[in-house]
Amino acid sequence: MEKWWQDFRGFRRFITPKLMPFVFWAGVVIAVVMGIITIIEGALFSSARLIFLGIVTLFLGPIFVRVLCELVMTFFRERE
């Protein structure tokens, strides 16, 4: 336990790589929920543009989150 604390304090062990799966799944859930909300709003206001934007968000949102998480992971893997 003491070695872990020394590694943690000395920045020899990073927390971010362990947190990234949680950040990724939270981002995916948020992107999907926002896409669904946008589709519903588009249907309520009869806006084809909002419906299209919701569909795009539904499919491209999780991909965008994945790319951002991979960029962060690449940065931290480079530092290890």
PDB file of N, CA, C and O in Angstrom:
ATOM      1  N   MET A   1       0.830  -1.199   0.000  1.00  0.00           N
ATOM      2  CA  MET A   1       0.000   0.000   0.000  1.00  0.00           C
ATOM      3  C   MET A   1       0.868   1.253   0.000  1.00  0.00           C
ATOM      4  O   MET A   1       0.553   2.235  -0.672  1.00  0.00           O
ATOM      5  N   GLU A   2       1.950   1.212   0.750  1.00  0.00           N
ATOM      6  CA  GLU A   2       2.804   2.389   0.847  1.00  0.00           C
ATOM      7  C   GLU A   2       3.508   2.672  -0.482  1.00  0.00           C
ATOM      8  O   GLU A   2       3.671   3.831  -0.862  1.00  0.00           O
ATOM      9  N   LYS A   3       3.926   1.618  -1.191  1.00  0.00           N
ATOM     10  CA  LYS A   3       4.568   1.804  -2.491  1.00  0.00           C
ATOM     11  C   LYS A   3       3.593   2.446  -3.474  1.00  0.00           C
ATOM     12  O   LYS A   3       3.969   3.334  -4.239  1.00  0.00           O
ATOM     13  N   TRP A   4       2.329   1.989  -3.449  1.00  0.00           N
ATOM     14  CA  TRP A   4       1.326   2.568  -4.330  1.00  0.00           C
ATOM     15  C   TRP A   4       1.180   4.062  -4.055  1.00  0.00           C
ATOM     16  O   TRP A   4       1.079   4.860  -4.986  1.00  0.00           O
ATOM     17  N   TRP A   5       1.168   4.439  -2.777  1.00  0.00           N
ATOM     18  CA  TRP A   5       1.015   5.847  -2.413  1.00  0.00           C
ATOM     19  C   TRP A   5       2.225   6.655  -2.871  1.00  0.00           C
ATOM     20  O   TRP A   5       2.072   7.785  -3.333  1.00  0.00           O
ATOM     21  N   GLN A   6       3.412   6.095  -2.751  1.00  0.00           N
ATOM     22  CA  GLN A   6       4.614   6.795  -3.218  1.00  0.00           C
ATOM     23  C   GLN A   6       4.587   6.964  -4.732  1.00  0.00           C
ATOM     24  O   GLN A   6       4.955   8.022  -5.243  1.00  0.00           O
ATOM     25  N   ASP A   7       4.156   5.932  -5.455  1.00  0.00           N
ATOM     26  CA  ASP A   7       4.024   6.047  -6.913  1.00  0.00           C
ATOM     27  C   ASP A   7       2.985   7.094  -7.285  1.00  0.00           C
ATOM     28  O   ASP A   7       3.167   7.851  -8.238  1.00  0.00           O
ATOM     29  N   PHE A   8       1.904   7.131  -6.533  1.00  0.00           N
ATOM     30  CA  PHE A   8       0.839   8.092  -6.795  1.00  0.00           C
ATOM     31  C   PHE A   8       1.320   9.523  -6.557  1.00  0.00           C
ATOM     32  O   PHE A   8       1.100  10.405  -7.388  1.00  0.00           O
ATOM     33  N   ARG A   9       1.970   9.745  -5.428  1.00  0.00           N
ATOM     34  CA  ARG A   9       2.468  11.085  -5.100  1.00  0.00           C
ATOM     35  C   ARG A   9       3.572  11.530  -6.035  1.00  0.00           C
ATOM     36  O   ARG A   9       3.675  12.715  -6.351  1.00  0.00           O
ATOM     37  N   GLY A  10       4.401  10.599  -6.482  1.00  0.00           N
ATOM     38  CA  GLY A  10       5.531  10.936  -7.343  1.00  0.00           C
ATOM     39  C   GLY A  10       5.190  10.982  -8.822  1.00  0.00           C
ATOM     40  O   GLY A  10       6.083  11.135  -9.656  1.00  0.00           O
ATOM     41  N   PHE A  11       3.898  10.852  -9.164  1.00  0.00           N
ATOM     42  CA  PHE A  11       3.430  10.857 -10.552  1.00  0.00           C
ATOM     43  C   PHE A  11       4.099   9.768 -11.390  1.00  0.00           C
ATOM     44  O   PHE A  11       4.314   9.947 -12.588  1.00  0.00           O
ATOM     45  N   ARG A  12       4.425   8.649 -10.762  1.00  0.00           N
ATOM     46  CA  ARG A  12       4.955   7.510 -11.510  1.00  0.00           C
ATOM     47  C   ARG A  12       3.823   6.601 -11.976  1.00  0.00           C
ATOM     48  O   ARG A  12       4.014   5.777 -12.870  1.00  0.00           O
ATOM     49  N   ARG A  13       2.668   6.746 -11.382  1.00  0.00           N
ATOM     50  CA  ARG A  13       1.493   5.966 -11.773  1.00  0.00           C
ATOM     51  C   ARG A  13       0.359   6.957 -12.056  1.00  0.00           C
ATOM     52  O   ARG A  13       0.050   7.811 -11.226  1.00  0.00           O
ATOM     53  N   PHE A  14      -0.250   6.835 -13.225  1.00  0.00           N
ATOM     54  CA  PHE A  14      -1.299   7.769 -13.632  1.00  0.00           C
ATOM     55  C   PHE A  14      -2.683   7.196 -13.358  1.00  0.00           C
ATOM     56  O   PHE A  14      -2.906   5.989 -13.455  1.00  0.00           O
ATOM     57  N   ILE A  15      -3.594   8.077 -13.016  1.00  0.00           N
ATOM     58  CA  ILE A  15      -4.972   7.693 -12.735  1.00  0.00           C
ATOM     59  C   ILE A  15      -5.811   7.713 -14.009  1.00  0.00           C
ATOM     60  O   ILE A  15      -6.724   6.901 -14.162  1.00  0.00           O
ATOM     61  N   THR A  16      -5.513   8.619 -14.908  1.00  0.00           N
ATOM     62  CA  THR A  16      -6.343   8.823 -16.092  1.00  0.00           C
ATOM     63  C   THR A  16      -6.546   7.564 -16.927  1.00  0.00           C
ATOM     64  O   THR A  16      -7.674   7.320 -17.356  1.00  0.00           O
ATOM     65  N   PRO A  17      -5.522   6.747 -17.184  1.00  0.00           N
ATOM     66  CA  PRO A  17      -5.791   5.529 -17.971  1.00  0.00           C
ATOM     67  C   PRO A  17      -6.817   4.597 -17.329  1.00  0.00           C
ATOM     68  O   PRO A  17      -7.525   3.878 -18.034  1.00  0.00           O
ATOM     69  N   LYS A  18      -6.899   4.603 -16.019  1.00  0.00           N
ATOM     70  CA  LYS A  18      -7.884   3.762 -15.343  1.00  0.00           C
ATOM     71  C   LYS A  18      -9.282   4.388 -15.376  1.00  0.00           C
ATOM     72  O   LYS A  18     -10.284   3.676 -15.317  1.00  0.00           O
ATOM     73  N   LEU A  19      -9.345   5.707 -15.469  1.00  0.00           N
ATOM     74  CA  LEU A  19     -10.634   6.396 -15.493  1.00  0.00           C
ATOM     75  C   LEU A  19     -11.239   6.490 -16.889  1.00  0.00           C
ATOM     76  O   LEU A  19     -12.443   6.713 -17.018  1.00  0.00           O
ATOM     77  N   MET A  20     -10.438   6.328 -17.928  1.00  0.00           N
ATOM     78  CA  MET A  20     -10.924   6.542 -19.286  1.00  0.00           C
ATOM     79  C   MET A  20     -12.085   5.635 -19.690  1.00  0.00           C
ATOM     80  O   MET A  20     -12.977   6.110 -20.392  1.00  0.00           O
ATOM     81  N   PRO A  21     -12.132   4.366 -19.295  1.00  0.00           N
ATOM     82  CA  PRO A  21     -13.327   3.582 -19.663  1.00  0.00           C
ATOM     83  C   PRO A  21     -14.620   4.167 -19.092  1.00  0.00           C
ATOM     84  O   PRO A  21     -15.655   4.136 -19.758  1.00  0.00           O
ATOM     85  N   PHE A  22     -14.575   4.695 -17.878  1.00  0.00           N
ATOM     86  CA  PHE A  22     -15.759   5.316 -17.292  1.00  0.00           C
ATOM     87  C   PHE A  22     -16.119   6.608 -18.022  1.00  0.00           C
ATOM     88  O   PHE A  22     -17.293   6.882 -18.272  1.00  0.00           O
ATOM     89  N   VAL A  23     -15.102   7.397 -18.362  1.00  0.00           N
ATOM     90  CA  VAL A  23     -15.332   8.638 -19.108  1.00  0.00           C
ATOM     91  C   VAL A  23     -15.917   8.311 -20.479  1.00  0.00           C
ATOM     92  O   VAL A  23     -16.833   8.988 -20.946  1.00  0.00           O
ATOM     93  N   PHE A  24     -15.385   7.271 -21.122  1.00  0.00           N
ATOM     94  CA  PHE A  24     -15.880   6.869 -22.440  1.00  0.00           C
ATOM     95  C   PHE A  24     -17.354   6.482 -22.378  1.00  0.00           C
ATOM     96  O   PHE A  24     -18.159   6.972 -23.171  1.00  0.00           O
ATOM     97  N   TRP A  25     -17.710   5.606 -21.441  1.00  0.00           N
ATOM     98  CA  TRP A  25     -19.100   5.153 -21.379  1.00  0.00           C
ATOM     99  C   TRP A  25     -20.047   6.275 -20.968  1.00  0.00           C
ATOM    100  O   TRP A  25     -21.183   6.329 -21.439  1.00  0.00           O
ATOM    101  N   ALA A  26     -19.590   7.169 -20.096  1.00  0.00           N
ATOM    102  CA  ALA A  26     -20.426   8.326 -19.738  1.00  0.00           C
ATOM    103  C   ALA A  26     -20.644   9.215 -20.959  1.00  0.00           C
ATOM    104  O   ALA A  26     -21.753   9.698 -21.188  1.00  0.00           O
ATOM    105  N   GLY A  27     -19.590   9.433 -21.743  1.00  0.00           N
ATOM    106  CA  GLY A  27     -19.714  10.231 -22.963  1.00  0.00           C
ATOM    107  C   GLY A  27     -20.635   9.590 -23.978  1.00  0.00           C
ATOM    108  O   GLY A  27     -21.414  10.283 -24.632  1.00  0.00           O
ATOM    109  N   VAL A  28     -20.557   8.267 -24.122  1.00  0.00           N
ATOM    110  CA  VAL A  28     -21.439   7.558 -25.058  1.00  0.00           C
ATOM    111  C   VAL A  28     -22.894   7.689 -24.618  1.00  0.00           C
ATOM    112  O   VAL A  28     -23.774   7.951 -25.437  1.00  0.00           O
ATOM    113  N   VAL A  29     -23.140   7.507 -23.332  1.00  0.00           N
ATOM    114  CA  VAL A  29     -24.515   7.629 -22.824  1.00  0.00           C
ATOM    115  C   VAL A  29     -25.043   9.039 -23.053  1.00  0.00           C
ATOM    116  O   VAL A  29     -26.183   9.212 -23.484  1.00  0.00           O
ATOM    117  N   ILE A  30     -24.230  10.039 -22.771  1.00  0.00           N
ATOM    118  CA  ILE A  30     -24.652  11.429 -22.970  1.00  0.00           C
ATOM    119  C   ILE A  30     -24.924  11.702 -24.442  1.00  0.00           C
ATOM    120  O   ILE A  30     -25.922  12.345 -24.771  1.00  0.00           O
ATOM    121  N   ALA A  31     -24.057  11.227 -25.341  1.00  0.00           N
ATOM    122  CA  ALA A  31     -24.247  11.449 -26.776  1.00  0.00           C
ATOM    123  C   ALA A  31     -25.532  10.783 -27.268  1.00  0.00           C
ATOM    124  O   ALA A  31     -26.284  11.379 -28.039  1.00  0.00           O
ATOM    125  N   VAL A  32     -25.783   9.563 -26.828  1.00  0.00           N
ATOM    126  CA  VAL A  32     -26.989   8.849 -27.266  1.00  0.00           C
ATOM    127  C   VAL A  32     -28.244   9.524 -26.719  1.00  0.00           C
ATOM    128  O   VAL A  32     -29.225   9.693 -27.443  1.00  0.00           O
ATOM    129  N   VAL A  33     -28.217   9.906 -25.454  1.00  0.00           N
ATOM    130  CA  VAL A  33     -29.379  10.581 -24.861  1.00  0.00           C
ATOM    131  C   VAL A  33     -29.634  11.913 -25.561  1.00  0.00           C
ATOM    132  O   VAL A  33     -30.784  12.252 -25.844  1.00  0.00           O
ATOM    133  N   MET A  34     -28.582  12.667 -25.842  1.00  0.00           N
ATOM    134  CA  MET A  34     -28.758  13.942 -26.541  1.00  0.00           C
ATOM    135  C   MET A  34     -29.299  13.728 -27.954  1.00  0.00           C
ATOM    136  O   MET A  34     -30.123  14.510 -28.427  1.00  0.00           O
ATOM    137  N   GLY A  35     -28.842  12.677 -28.625  1.00  0.00           N
ATOM    138  CA  GLY A  35     -29.374  12.363 -29.949  1.00  0.00           C
ATOM    139  C   GLY A  35     -30.856  12.037 -29.896  1.00  0.00           C
ATOM    140  O   GLY A  35     -31.630  12.510 -30.728  1.00  0.00           O
ATOM    141  N   ILE A  36     -31.252  11.231 -28.922  1.00  0.00           N
ATOM    142  CA  ILE A  36     -32.665  10.864 -28.778  1.00  0.00           C
ATOM    143  C   ILE A  36     -33.513  12.084 -28.440  1.00  0.00           C
ATOM    144  O   ILE A  36     -34.602  12.256 -28.987  1.00  0.00           O
ATOM    145  N   ILE A  37     -33.018  12.931 -27.541  1.00  0.00           N
ATOM    146  CA  ILE A  37     -33.751  14.151 -27.179  1.00  0.00           C
ATOM    147  C   ILE A  37     -33.908  15.057 -28.393  1.00  0.00           C
ATOM    148  O   ILE A  37     -34.970  15.644 -28.597  1.00  0.00           O
ATOM    149  N   THR A  38     -32.858  15.174 -29.198  1.00  0.00           N
ATOM    150  CA  THR A  38     -32.930  16.023 -30.389  1.00  0.00           C
ATOM    151  C   THR A  38     -33.935  15.463 -31.394  1.00  0.00           C
ATOM    152  O   THR A  38     -34.674  16.225 -32.016  1.00  0.00           O
ATOM    153  N   ILE A  39     -33.969  14.147 -31.558  1.00  0.00           N
ATOM    154  CA  ILE A  39     -34.948  13.529 -32.461  1.00  0.00           C
ATOM    155  C   ILE A  39     -36.372  13.783 -31.964  1.00  0.00           C
ATOM    156  O   ILE A  39     -37.259  14.105 -32.755  1.00  0.00           O
ATOM    157  N   ILE A  40     -36.589  13.640 -30.663  1.00  0.00           N
ATOM    158  CA  ILE A  40     -37.923  13.879 -30.098  1.00  0.00           C
ATOM    159  C   ILE A  40     -38.328  15.337 -30.273  1.00  0.00           C
ATOM    160  O   ILE A  40     -39.463  15.627 -30.651  1.00  0.00           O
ATOM    161  N   GLU A  41     -37.404  16.255 -29.998  1.00  0.00           N
ATOM    162  CA  GLU A  41     -37.701  17.681 -30.184  1.00  0.00           C
ATOM    163  C   GLU A  41     -38.015  17.984 -31.644  1.00  0.00           C
ATOM    164  O   GLU A  41     -38.921  18.761 -31.944  1.00  0.00           O
ATOM    165  N   GLY A  42     -37.265  17.369 -32.544  1.00  0.00           N
ATOM    166  CA  GLY A  42     -37.536  17.568 -33.970  1.00  0.00           C
ATOM    167  C   GLY A  42     -38.902  17.050 -34.363  1.00  0.00           C
ATOM    168  O   GLY A  42     -39.588  17.662 -35.182  1.00  0.00           O
ATOM    169  N   ALA A  43     -39.302  15.928 -33.787  1.00  0.00           N
ATOM    170  CA  ALA A  43     -40.629  15.382 -34.086  1.00  0.00           C
ATOM    171  C   ALA A  43     -41.728  16.269 -33.505  1.00  0.00           C
ATOM    172  O   ALA A  43     -42.768  16.462 -34.136  1.00  0.00           O
ATOM    173  N   LEU A  44     -41.504  16.806 -32.316  1.00  0.00           N
ATOM    174  CA  LEU A  44     -42.513  17.672 -31.692  1.00  0.00           C
ATOM    175  C   LEU A  44     -42.710  18.970 -32.467  1.00  0.00           C
ATOM    176  O   LEU A  44     -43.829  19.470 -32.580  1.00  0.00           O
ATOM    177  N   PHE A  45     -41.619  19.512 -32.998  1.00  0.00           N
ATOM    178  CA  PHE A  45     -41.694  20.780 -33.718  1.00  0.00           C
ATOM    179  C   PHE A  45     -41.739  20.595 -35.232  1.00  0.00           C
ATOM    180  O   PHE A  45     -41.633  21.569 -35.977  1.00  0.00           O
ATOM    181  N   SER A  46     -41.892  19.366 -35.688  1.00  0.00           N
ATOM    182  CA  SER A  46     -41.947  19.037 -37.120  1.00  0.00           C
ATOM    183  C   SER A  46     -40.761  19.621 -37.875  1.00  0.00           C
ATOM    184  O   SER A  46     -40.917  20.228 -38.934  1.00  0.00           O
ATOM    185  N   SER A  47     -39.582  19.429 -37.314  1.00  0.00           N
ATOM    186  CA  SER A  47     -38.365  19.965 -37.917  1.00  0.00           C
ATOM    187  C   SER A  47     -37.501  18.812 -38.433  1.00  0.00           C
ATOM    188  O   SER A  47     -36.921  18.053 -37.656  1.00  0.00           O
ATOM    189  N   ALA A  48     -37.431  18.703 -39.748  1.00  0.00           N
ATOM    190  CA  ALA A  48     -36.608  17.653 -40.360  1.00  0.00           C
ATOM    191  C   ALA A  48     -35.135  17.880 -40.046  1.00  0.00           C
ATOM    192  O   ALA A  48     -34.363  16.928 -39.923  1.00  0.00           O
ATOM    193  N   ARG A  49     -34.756  19.134 -39.918  1.00  0.00           N
ATOM    194  CA  ARG A  49     -33.361  19.463 -39.618  1.00  0.00           C
ATOM    195  C   ARG A  49     -32.960  18.932 -38.237  1.00  0.00           C
ATOM    196  O   ARG A  49     -31.877  18.369 -38.078  1.00  0.00           O
ATOM    197  N   LEU A  50     -33.826  19.110 -37.247  1.00  0.00           N
ATOM    198  CA  LEU A  50     -33.533  18.599 -35.905  1.00  0.00           C
ATOM    199  C   LEU A  50     -33.524  17.073 -35.877  1.00  0.00           C
ATOM    200  O   LEU A  50     -32.696  16.465 -35.198  1.00  0.00           O
ATOM    201  N   ILE A  51     -34.431  16.466 -36.604  1.00  0.00           N
ATOM    202  CA  ILE A  51     -34.451  15.000 -36.655  1.00  0.00           C
ATOM    203  C   ILE A  51     -33.160  14.485 -37.278  1.00  0.00           C
ATOM    204  O   ILE A  51     -32.558  13.538 -36.772  1.00  0.00           O
ATOM    205  N   PHE A  52     -32.737  15.105 -38.372  1.00  0.00           N
ATOM    206  CA  PHE A  52     -31.484  14.704 -39.024  1.00  0.00           C
ATOM    207  C   PHE A  52     -30.297  14.916 -38.089  1.00  0.00           C
ATOM    208  O   PHE A  52     -29.424  14.055 -37.983  1.00  0.00           O
ATOM    209  N   LEU A  53     -30.266  16.056 -37.415  1.00  0.00           N
ATOM    210  CA  LEU A  53     -29.180  16.343 -36.476  1.00  0.00           C
ATOM    211  C   LEU A  53     -29.168  15.333 -35.329  1.00  0.00           C
ATOM    212  O   LEU A  53     -28.099  14.919 -34.880  1.00  0.00           O
ATOM    213  N   GLY A  54     -30.331  14.940 -34.860  1.00  0.00           N
ATOM    214  CA  GLY A  54     -30.416  13.932 -33.805  1.00  0.00           C
ATOM    215  C   GLY A  54     -29.887  12.585 -34.259  1.00  0.00           C
ATOM    216  O   GLY A  54     -29.195  11.901 -33.506  1.00  0.00           O
ATOM    217  N   ILE A  55     -30.209  12.198 -35.492  1.00  0.00           N
ATOM    218  CA  ILE A  55     -29.712  10.925 -36.024  1.00  0.00           C
ATOM    219  C   ILE A  55     -28.201  10.968 -36.182  1.00  0.00           C
ATOM    220  O   ILE A  55     -27.510  10.002 -35.858  1.00  0.00           O
ATOM    221  N   VAL A  56     -27.690  12.085 -36.679  1.00  0.00           N
ATOM    222  CA  VAL A  56     -26.236  12.238 -36.822  1.00  0.00           C
ATOM    223  C   VAL A  56     -25.565  12.174 -35.453  1.00  0.00           C
ATOM    224  O   VAL A  56     -24.539  11.512 -35.295  1.00  0.00           O
ATOM    225  N   THR A  57     -26.136  12.856 -34.468  1.00  0.00           N
ATOM    226  CA  THR A  57     -25.581  12.831 -33.109  1.00  0.00           C
ATOM    227  C   THR A  57     -25.629  11.427 -32.525  1.00  0.00           C
ATOM    228  O   THR A  57     -24.703  10.999 -31.836  1.00  0.00           O
ATOM    229  N   LEU A  58     -26.699  10.722 -32.802  1.00  0.00           N
ATOM    230  CA  LEU A  58     -26.864   9.363 -32.292  1.00  0.00           C
ATOM    231  C   LEU A  58     -25.769   8.433 -32.798  1.00  0.00           C
ATOM    232  O   LEU A  58     -25.301   7.570 -32.056  1.00  0.00           O
ATOM    233  N   PHE A  59     -25.357   8.598 -34.048  1.00  0.00           N
ATOM    234  CA  PHE A  59     -24.355   7.702 -34.619  1.00  0.00           C
ATOM    235  C   PHE A  59     -22.928   8.238 -34.529  1.00  0.00           C
ATOM    236  O   PHE A  59     -21.999   7.476 -34.262  1.00  0.00           O
ATOM    237  N   LEU A  60     -22.746   9.530 -34.748  1.00  0.00           N
ATOM    238  CA  LEU A  60     -21.389  10.081 -34.744  1.00  0.00           C
ATOM    239  C   LEU A  60     -20.918  10.516 -33.360  1.00  0.00           C
ATOM    240  O   LEU A  60     -19.713  10.630 -33.134  1.00  0.00           O
ATOM    241  N   GLY A  61     -21.830  10.760 -32.439  1.00  0.00           N
ATOM    242  CA  GLY A  61     -21.456  11.168 -31.084  1.00  0.00           C
ATOM    243  C   GLY A  61     -20.561  10.162 -30.382  1.00  0.00           C
ATOM    244  O   GLY A  61     -19.501  10.537 -29.881  1.00  0.00           O
ATOM    245  N   PRO A  62     -20.958   8.884 -30.331  1.00  0.00           N
ATOM    246  CA  PRO A  62     -20.088   7.888 -29.690  1.00  0.00           C
ATOM    247  C   PRO A  62     -18.733   7.729 -30.390  1.00  0.00           C
ATOM    248  O   PRO A  62     -17.722   7.479 -29.733  1.00  0.00           O
ATOM    249  N   ILE A  63     -18.712   7.871 -31.709  1.00  0.00           N
ATOM    250  CA  ILE A  63     -17.431   7.779 -32.432  1.00  0.00           C
ATOM    251  C   ILE A  63     -16.533   8.946 -32.045  1.00  0.00           C
ATOM    252  O   ILE A  63     -15.335   8.765 -31.829  1.00  0.00           O
ATOM    253  N   PHE A  64     -17.106  10.137 -31.956  1.00  0.00           N
ATOM    254  CA  PHE A  64     -16.344  11.320 -31.564  1.00  0.00           C
ATOM    255  C   PHE A  64     -15.796  11.162 -30.146  1.00  0.00           C
ATOM    256  O   PHE A  64     -14.644  11.505 -29.883  1.00  0.00           O
ATOM    257  N   VAL A  65     -16.615  10.646 -29.237  1.00  0.00           N
ATOM    258  CA  VAL A  65     -16.166  10.411 -27.855  1.00  0.00           C
ATOM    259  C   VAL A  65     -15.017   9.417 -27.848  1.00  0.00           C
ATOM    260  O   VAL A  65     -14.039   9.605 -27.125  1.00  0.00           O
ATOM    261  N   ARG A  66     -15.126   8.359 -28.645  1.00  0.00           N
ATOM    262  CA  ARG A  66     -14.068   7.341 -28.711  1.00  0.00           C
ATOM    263  C   ARG A  66     -12.760   7.951 -29.198  1.00  0.00           C
ATOM    264  O   ARG A  66     -11.700   7.678 -28.635  1.00  0.00           O
ATOM    265  N   VAL A  67     -12.827   8.777 -30.242  1.00  0.00           N
ATOM    266  CA  VAL A  67     -11.615   9.407 -30.777  1.00  0.00           C
ATOM    267  C   VAL A  67     -10.970  10.305 -29.726  1.00  0.00           C
ATOM    268  O   VAL A  67      -9.750  10.291 -29.563  1.00  0.00           O
ATOM    269  N   LEU A  68     -11.773  11.077 -29.022  1.00  0.00           N
ATOM    270  CA  LEU A  68     -11.216  11.943 -27.979  1.00  0.00           C
ATOM    271  C   LEU A  68     -10.559  11.133 -26.869  1.00  0.00           C
ATOM    272  O   LEU A  68      -9.478  11.487 -26.399  1.00  0.00           O
ATOM    273  N   CYS A  69     -11.200  10.057 -26.449  1.00  0.00           N
ATOM    274  CA  CYS A  69     -10.617   9.205 -25.405  1.00  0.00           C
ATOM    275  C   CYS A  69      -9.323   8.557 -25.884  1.00  0.00           C
ATOM    276  O   CYS A  69      -8.370   8.433 -25.115  1.00  0.00           O
ATOM    277  N   GLU A  70      -9.283   8.145 -27.147  1.00  0.00           N
ATOM    278  CA  GLU A  70      -8.059   7.551 -27.680  1.00  0.00           C
ATOM    279  C   GLU A  70      -6.925   8.568 -27.743  1.00  0.00           C
ATOM    280  O   GLU A  70      -5.766   8.226 -27.505  1.00  0.00           O
ATOM    281  N   LEU A  71      -7.255   9.819 -28.062  1.00  0.00           N
ATOM    282  CA  LEU A  71      -6.221  10.859 -28.069  1.00  0.00           C
ATOM    283  C   LEU A  71      -5.647  11.071 -26.672  1.00  0.00           C
ATOM    284  O   LEU A  71      -4.433  11.201 -26.508  1.00  0.00           O
ATOM    285  N   VAL A  72      -6.510  11.106 -25.680  1.00  0.00           N
ATOM    286  CA  VAL A  72      -6.041  11.263 -24.300  1.00  0.00           C
ATOM    287  C   VAL A  72      -5.192  10.071 -23.892  1.00  0.00           C
ATOM    288  O   VAL A  72      -4.137  10.238 -23.279  1.00  0.00           O
ATOM    289  N   MET A  73      -5.646   8.865 -24.230  1.00  0.00           N
ATOM    290  CA  MET A  73      -4.885   7.659 -23.882  1.00  0.00           C
ATOM    291  C   MET A  73      -3.529   7.632 -24.586  1.00  0.00           C
ATOM    292  O   MET A  73      -2.534   7.207 -23.999  1.00  0.00           O
ATOM    293  N   THR A  74      -3.487   8.080 -25.829  1.00  0.00           N
ATOM    294  CA  THR A  74      -2.217   8.129 -26.557  1.00  0.00           C
ATOM    295  C   THR A  74      -1.243   9.061 -25.856  1.00  0.00           C
ATOM    296  O   THR A  74      -0.058   8.752 -25.737  1.00  0.00           O
ATOM    297  N   PHE A  75      -1.738  10.192 -25.396  1.00  0.00           N
ATOM    298  CA  PHE A  75      -0.885  11.134 -24.685  1.00  0.00           C
ATOM    299  C   PHE A  75      -0.322  10.506 -23.414  1.00  0.00           C
ATOM    300  O   PHE A  75       0.868  10.641 -23.131  1.00  0.00           O
ATOM    301  N   PHE A  76      -1.165   9.825 -22.649  1.00  0.00           N
ATOM    302  CA  PHE A  76      -0.698   9.240 -21.396  1.00  0.00           C
ATOM    303  C   PHE A  76       0.175   8.015 -21.619  1.00  0.00           C
ATOM    304  O   PHE A  76       1.083   7.765 -20.826  1.00  0.00           O
ATOM    305  N   ARG A  77      -0.071   7.245 -22.670  1.00  0.00           N
ATOM    306  CA  ARG A  77       0.791   6.091 -22.966  1.00  0.00           C
ATOM    307  C   ARG A  77       2.180   6.568 -23.378  1.00  0.00           C
ATOM    308  O   ARG A  77       3.183   5.910 -23.100  1.00  0.00           O
ATOM    309  N   GLU A  78       2.224   7.703 -24.033  1.00  0.00           N
ATOM    310  CA  GLU A  78       3.501   8.278 -24.447  1.00  0.00           C
ATOM    311  C   GLU A  78       4.322   8.699 -23.232  1.00  0.00           C
ATOM    312  O   GLU A  78       5.551   8.633 -23.256  1.00  0.00           O
ATOM    313  N   ARG A  79       3.651   9.125 -22.186  1.00  0.00           N
ATOM    314  CA  ARG A  79       4.331   9.606 -20.983  1.00  0.00           C
ATOM    315  C   ARG A  79       4.804   8.470 -20.077  1.00  0.00           C
ATOM    316  O   ARG A  79       5.681   8.680 -19.238  1.00  0.00           O
ATOM    317  N   GLU A  80       4.232   7.256 -20.234  1.00  0.00           N
ATOM    318  CA  GLU A  80       4.597   6.148 -19.342  1.00  0.00           C
ATOM    319  C   GLU A  80       5.889   5.513 -19.722  1.00  0.00           C
ATOM    320  O   GLU A  80       6.329   4.568 -19.067  1.00  0.00           O
TER     321      GLU A  80
END
